[in-house]
Amino acid sequence: MAQAWKCAGLRWAAEGPVLMWDGGRRSPLVRGGKVAFAVAAGGVRRCVGARGNTCPSGAAVPARSAGGRCEECARLDRAHSVAADGIADDPRPYRVYLAWFGPGLVKVGITAVERGAARLLEQGAVCFSWLGSGPLMATRRTEELLRAALRVPDRIPYGVKRAVRAALPEDEGERAGEIRELHARAVELGGWPETLIREPFRPVDHLRVFGLDTAPAARGEVRELVPGGSVSGELVAAAGPDLHLAGGEGEVVVLDTRLMRGWELLPVASQGPGVWLPVREFKAERPLQDGLF
């Protein structure tokens, strides 16, 4: 019987996206390669724990939970998050950025300088530019200033991001247009902390890095994993935590790898292409697929 593995999520490394597994195993993902696994029959999704610690109760968690954590572990993880102001005395330098995910979808955020663009790749940012760098609290105050003054959020749901990827402009300059305008408005604002060093507008485009320049439009997204369900498809693009997989008849479905965490997964080598999991269509006029198909 094949050995079951528990996925620890997807990370973006120098060589591209990598699936991580409990125990340290890594599976680098290459466009054009095959992604195939089955969910153990009779399995239950268990909490993945927090901050590197195992969930003390091994609690069951909902299949549609992107975090894959029980309430207690989710609180612990959030309490130590920079995004939740849980770390006020971090001595590392940080950067403020503007990120673009599609027409009308711009957010402001911060990330540690040492992480480079990793945070933007993890979020699926199609285009971004740095705004400034400095101490954590200075970048946090700048983020709040820009969020209020420019009326841009600090979060955009992944479902919204992936639903617009089929309509991204082909021209790189056009993709950078919205953040170019917002960057110009931002540098004219007063109230920036003195300790924050402003940075010029230098757009970085990830469309080709993600493979979205050549990938067919996706028809929908996997809603959840279920016991006995399976996936087998060609990886045509990867953006943030999402894998764009071409399955039966070449149709592309997006799989959010965060949904894989906490399940026992089995390799499948001989199965033909297809997605045997609940899928939600992106286009409202097409019928929703419920159950396995």
Rosetta blueprint (number, residue, H / E / L):
1 M L
2 A L
3 Q L
4 A L
5 W E
6 K E
7 C E
8 A E
9 G E
10 L E
11 R E
12 W E
13 A E
14 A L
15 E L
16 G E
17 P E
18 V E
19 L E
20 M E
21 W E
22 D L
23 G L
24 G L
25 R L
26 R E
27 S E
28 P E
29 L L
30 V L
31 R L
32 G L
33 G L
34 K E
35 V E
36 A E
37 F E
38 A E
39 V E
40 A L
41 A L
42 G L
43 G L
44 V L
45 R L
46 R E
47 C L
48 V L
49 G L
50 A E
51 R L
52 G L
53 N E
54 T L
55 C L
56 P L
57 S L
58 G L
59 A L
60 A E
61 V L
62 P L
63 A L
64 R L
65 S L
66 A L
67 G L
68 G L
69 R L
70 C L
71 E H
72 E H
73 C H
74 A H
75 R H
76 L H
77 D H
78 R H
79 A H
80 H L
81 S L
82 V H
83 A H
84 A H
85 D L
86 G L
87 I L
88 A L
89 D L
90 D L
91 P L
92 R L
93 P L
94 Y E
95 R E
96 V E
97 Y E
98 L E
99 A E
100 W E
101 F E
102 G E
103 P L
104 G L
105 L E
106 V E
107 K E
108 V E
109 G E
110 I E
111 T E
112 A E
113 V H
114 E H
115 R H
116 G L
117 A L
118 A H
119 R H
120 L H
121 L H
122 E H
123 Q H
124 G L
125 A L
126 V L
127 C E
128 F E
129 S E
130 W E
131 L E
132 G E
133 S E
134 G E
135 P L
136 L H
137 M H
138 A H
139 T H
140 R H
141 R H
142 T H
143 E H
144 E H
145 L H
146 L H
147 R H
148 A H
149 A H
150 L H
151 R L
152 V L
153 P L
154 D L
155 R L
156 I L
157 P L
158 Y H
159 G H
160 V H
161 K H
162 R H
163 A H
164 V L
165 R H
166 A H
167 A H
168 L L
169 P L
170 E L
171 D L
172 E H
173 G H
174 E H
175 R H
176 A L
177 G H
178 E H
179 I H
180 R H
181 E H
182 L H
183 H H
184 A H
185 R H
186 A H
187 V H
188 E L
189 L L
190 G L
191 G L
192 W L
193 P L
194 E L
195 T L
196 L L
197 I E
198 R E
199 E L
200 P L
201 F L
202 R L
203 P L
204 V E
205 D E
206 H L
207 L H
208 R H
209 V H
210 F H
211 G L
212 L L
213 D L
214 T L
215 A L
216 P L
217 A L
218 A E
219 R E
220 G E
221 E E
222 V E
223 R L
224 E L
225 L L
226 V L
227 P L
228 G L
229 G L
230 S E
231 V E
232 S E
233 G E
234 E E
235 L E
236 V E
237 A E
238 A E
239 A E
240 G L
241 P L
242 D E
243 L E
244 H E
245 L E
246 A E
247 G L
248 G H
249 E H
250 G H
251 E L
252 V E
253 V E
254 V E
255 L E
256 D E
257 T H
258 R H
259 L H
260 M H
261 R L
262 G L
263 W L
264 E E
265 L E
266 L E
267 P E
268 V L
269 A L
270 S L
271 Q L
272 G L
273 P L
274 G E
275 V E
276 W E
277 L L
278 P L
279 V E
280 R E
281 E E
282 F L
283 K L
284 A L
285 E L
286 R L
287 P L
288 L L
289 Q E
290 D L
291 G L
292 L L
293 F L
